Amino acid sequence: MLDILIIVTPVFLVVAAGYAAVWQKVFSDAAVDGLMIFAQKFAIPCLLFAAMSELDVAAAFDLGVLGAYFISALASFAFAGFGARLLFGRPVQDCIAIGFAVMFANTLLLGLPVTERAYGPDALDANFSIIAFNAAFCYFVGITTMEFARAGVAGVALIRTVLSAMFRNAIMLSIAAGLSVNFLAIPVPSVFMDAVNLIGRAALPAALFGLGGVIYRYKPEGDARTIVFLCLLSLIVQPAMGFGLGALFDLDKEQLRSVVLTAAMAPGITAYIFSDMYGVARRVIASTILFGTALTVVTASFWLAILP
């Protein structure tokens, strides 16, 4: 257990450092905003572009990995949405945003560093495979469901809305660019890739530190029962489904680790951005991100202990 905590704790200490820096006013809100813009619009896209451009697509594009992860994510979206409606009487649009929050695990800021700390940088192929499709999949499900619920938008108008939202996203664009370079065997000058990799190496520490600063802004408000319900689904139920589906699809141990650990991460900031975009369920999702991120220290240790 001590070894597992040694693996997990540094990731969350960086988050805690960002939280403490903003709490003690050593780091301003404006600085946090700037750091998160750098991380989310520059550093993480550089990291993903480099990873996608060099990814062994044939090895990484494994239907078992993608099926185990995204079936469990979609089931979690349904469980969270229907549970929020039936158990807590939340409005329909709140329920969709709540379902999105559970489905959109923090694959980048938590999933990558935890997996890398536990198993090394060579263990991330399945993580990158999941990340390559995660934003597109979750945005497609969330935006499609929300737009239909809000105004009954369908057909071409719905497709236009979904595609517009996805392809304004720097992460989506960087993944698409990296895969294009990979598939088309486009030569990229080494000096350019060196610069990309230099920026990309700053992605995870900058994003983790900034995540701590952003979480400080989230006040622990909202329905406590709903928050507990969402944390349970995010941190226990979804990875358990991923574990079961991974065994069913006969994943090897490296693939199973990536599926389960990625699914076991708390909801990411994107969940709050989605709720804020539609103006629904912001308090409860912000609080879920706050408590879920803190609880991930314990639950990630649990999953690391039982994984092969």
ABEGO torsion letter per residue (X at the ends): XAAAAAAAAAAAAAAAAAAAAAAAGABBAAAAAAAAAAAAAAAAAAAAAAAAAABBAAAABBAAAAAAAAAAAAAAAAAAAAAAAAAAGBBAAAAAAAAAAAABBBAAAAAAAAAAAAAEAAAAAAAAAAAAAAAAAAAAAAAAAAAAAAAGBBEAAAAAAAAAAAAABAAAAAAAAAAAAAAAGBBBBAAAAAAAAAAAAAAAAAAAAAAAAAAAABBBBEBAAAAAAAAAAAAAAAAAAAAAAAAAAGBBAAAAAAAAAAAABBBBAAAAAAAAAAGBGAAAAAAAAAAAAAAAAAAAAAAAAABX
